[in-house]
Amino acid sequence: MSIITDLKKIKRKILVMKSRFNLSQRKKEFKTVEKIVENVRKNGDKALILYSKKFDNVDILDFRISHKKLSNDSKKIKKSLLLSIKRAAKRVEQFQKTNVPKSWLKTFGNGEKLGYKYIPLDSVGVYIPGGKIPLISTVLMTVIPAKVAGVKRIAIFTPPPVHDGILAACKILGINEIYQAGGAQAVAAAAFGTETIKPVDKIVGPGNVFVTLAKKIVYGEVGIDGLYGPSEIAIIADRFANPSHVAMDLLSQLEHGSGLESALLVTDNYGFGKEVEKNILNFAKSLPNRKTVLKSWRKNSVIAVVNNIQKSADLINLFAPEHLEVIVRNPSSLINKIRHAGAIFVGEYSCESVGDYVAGPSHCLPTGGTARFSSGLTVMDFIKKISILSFSEKSFKSVAKDVVELASAEGLKAHGDAVKIRLKDS
């Protein structure tokens, strides 16, 4: 990492940061994942057993967590954690309920009725990362929007051994279809089904590169929410911000552990940037995975110094970060210029960590510049809409000529004739 003041060099560095997780360059991993997905598709449970032994070093014959295990193990977490999960779940549910669409049908023109019918998906598979970093919060941020949307069947897939906190979150949310299966093999099982696992209609949730590649491969057989890469954060801060707060917020995203995480600080004060850098190097010493964190800091991160804080908007739109914190005296004018970001956190006390756990919007957000064309996970990801069209004879006749004309231009005779025959018989 370095502090850069030259605008052209800053932009080049940002483009490099955006390309750090290019799936098209993962040819070796892609071939491996293709084999795993195909094996699970053909051999079902037998393949899952094989990969659980190979990758997770566990012998599993029954992948579904029993009701007894769910009930017993979910009680093992400390009371304070259980209460925090419950309070966070309540907040997320309250927010997600504000985003539920209603079906509508309106009358237009000469009496035709047009509208949309919103229908929840029948089933969803949710991938929850486990292992060294069991993302308990991701259960809340994926399952609750699905439940609020009205999805009847929600199946959880998470690597073994399943963390008690993940089971507790599932228990609180009333989810009892939980499979101790992780990696690309879990995605394949969710997409194609096995002898013991019914396939789902859509797969959501973050994961490592193998999970992401598997989601890419099965897309079309099932729907997916997106292709999530390593976490990233951008912060716009002026000299009035607290440098220790900014430093810790940058580290909060670099600690996820892949070594590919990324952080960008844009400031209009060189001295402030130096102070943030000093704090980062100092605070990182206390982190358990400090070597990986510092690797991400030095390789995939940058402090950009601009002569006018308003210019930071152009850099943010170029980066299109997963998370953006804006800690400046007058944020409104700056925020109005931001077009590309997964989520925006405004002010000293709106740190990204609050969004990760309790704020309300899902923390499943677009990464790697995909915020240019996609959004974070919402209730709408679990709902499909069906067009409804109803024409009376009068309204039909008012558009018939145009339909015939367009069909003729396209060379689709039967399309035009379907209109002409009705005109003839009316």
FENFEN-V349090 format. One record per residue. N is the residue number from 0. RES is the residue in one small letter. D_LAST is the distance of its C-alpha to the last C-alpha in whole Angstrom. Layout:
N|RES|D_LAST  N|RES|D_LAST
This chain:
0|m|75  1|s|76  2|i|76  3|i|74  4|t|74  5|d|73  6|l|69  7|k|68  8|k|70  9|i|68  10|k|65  11|r|66  12|k|67  13|i|64  14|l|62  15|v|65  16|m|64  17|k|61  18|s|61  19|r|64  20|f|61  21|n|59  22|l|57  23|s|57  24|q|61  25|r|61  26|k|61  27|k|64  28|e|62  29|f|59  30|k|60  31|t|62  32|v|59  33|e|57  34|k|59  35|i|59  36|v|56  37|e|55  38|n|58  39|v|57  40|r|53  41|k|55  42|n|58  43|g|57  44|d|60  45|k|62  46|a|62  47|l|62  48|i|65  49|l|66  50|y|65  51|s|66  52|k|70  53|k|70  54|f|68  55|d|69  56|n|72  57|v|71  58|d|71  59|i|67  60|l|66  61|d|64  62|f|62  63|r|60  64|i|62  65|s|63  66|h|63  67|k|66  68|k|67  69|l|65  70|s|66  71|n|70  72|d|69  73|s|67  74|k|70  75|k|73  76|i|72  77|k|74  78|k|73  79|s|72  80|l|70  81|l|68  82|l|68  83|s|67  84|i|64  85|k|63  86|r|63  87|a|61  88|a|58  89|k|58  90|r|57  91|v|55  92|e|53  93|q|53  94|f|52  95|q|49  96|k|47  97|t|47  98|n|44  99|v|42  100|p|38  101|k|36  102|s|32  103|w|30  104|l|26  105|k|25  106|t|22  107|f|22  108|g|20  109|n|17  110|g|17  111|e|17  112|k|20  113|l|23  114|g|26  115|y|29  116|k|30  117|y|34  118|i|35  119|p|39  120|l|40  121|d|41  122|s|45  123|v|47  124|g|50  125|v|53  126|y|56  127|i|59  128|p|62  129|g|65  130|g|68  131|k|71  132|i|68  133|p|66  134|l|63  135|i|63  136|s|61  137|t|58  138|v|57  139|l|57  140|m|55  141|t|52  142|v|52  143|i|52  144|p|49  145|a|47  146|k|48  147|v|47  148|a|43  149|g|43  150|v|44  151|k|45  152|r|47  153|i|50  154|a|52  155|i|55  156|f|57  157|t|61  158|p|64  159|p|67  160|p|69  161|v|66  162|h|68  163|d|68  164|g|67  165|i|63  166|l|63  167|a|64  168|a|61  169|c|59  170|k|61  171|i|60  172|l|56  173|g|56  174|i|55  175|n|57  176|e|55  177|i|58  178|y|59  179|q|62  180|a|61  181|g|61  182|g|61  183|a|58  184|q|58  185|a|57  186|v|54  187|a|53  188|a|54  189|a|51  190|a|49  191|f|49  192|g|51  193|t|54  194|e|55  195|t|56  196|i|54  197|k|50  198|p|48  199|v|46  200|d|43  201|k|45  202|i|49  203|v|50  204|g|54  205|p|56  206|g|59  207|n|61  208|v|60  209|f|60  210|v|58  211|t|56  212|l|56  213|a|54  214|k|51  215|k|51  216|i|51  217|v|49  218|y|46  219|g|43  220|e|44  221|v|44  222|g|43  223|i|46  224|d|47  225|g|49  226|l|52  227|y|55  228|g|58  229|p|62  230|s|62  231|e|63  232|i|63  233|a|64  234|i|66  235|i|66  236|a|69  237|d|72  238|r|75  239|f|75  240|a|73  241|n|76  242|p|76  243|s|77  244|h|74  245|v|72  246|a|74  247|m|73  248|d|70  249|l|70  250|l|72  251|s|69  252|q|67  253|l|69  254|e|71  255|h|68  256|g|70  257|s|68  258|g|70  259|l|67  260|e|66  261|s|66  262|a|67  263|l|67  264|l|69  265|v|68  266|t|71  267|d|72  268|n|76  269|y|78  270|g|80  271|f|78  272|g|76  273|k|80  274|e|80  275|v|77  276|e|78  277|k|81  278|n|80  279|i|78  280|l|80  281|n|82  282|f|80  283|a|79  284|k|82  285|s|81  286|l|78  287|p|78  288|n|76  289|r|78  290|k|78  291|t|75  292|v|74  293|l|76  294|k|75  295|s|71  296|w|73  297|r|75  298|k|72  299|n|69  300|s|70  301|v|71  302|i|72  303|a|71  304|v|72  305|v|71  306|n|72  307|n|69  308|i|67  309|q|64  310|k|64  311|s|64  312|a|60  313|d|60  314|l|62  315|i|60  316|n|56  317|l|58  318|f|59  319|a|56  320|p|58  321|e|57  322|h|59  323|l|60  324|e|63  325|v|64  326|i|67  327|v|68  328|r|69  329|n|66  330|p|63  331|s|60  332|s|60  333|l|60  334|i|58  335|n|55  336|k|56  337|i|55  338|r|52  339|h|53  340|a|55  341|g|54  342|a|55  343|i|57  344|f|61  345|v|62  346|g|66  347|e|69  348|y|68  349|s|64  350|c|66  351|e|64  352|s|65  353|v|64  354|g|60  355|d|61  356|y|62  357|v|61  358|a|59  359|g|55  360|p|53  361|s|54  362|h|56  363|c|54  364|l|54  365|p|53  366|t|56  367|g|57  368|g|55  369|t|52  370|a|52  371|r|50  372|f|47  373|s|47  374|s|48  375|g|50  376|l|49  377|t|47  378|v|45  379|m|42  380|d|43  381|f|43  382|i|39  383|k|36  384|k|33  385|i|29  386|s|26  387|i|23  388|l|20  389|s|17  390|f|14  391|s|12  392|e|8  393|k|10  394|s|13  395|f|11  396|k|10  397|s|13  398|v|15  399|a|12  400|k|15  401|d|18  402|v|17  403|v|16  404|e|19  405|l|21  406|a|20  407|s|21  408|a|25  409|e|26  410|g|25  411|l|22  412|k|20  413|a|18  414|h|18  415|g|16  416|d|14  417|a|13  418|v|11  419|k|10  420|i|9  421|r|6  422|l|5  423|k|6  424|d|4  425|s|0
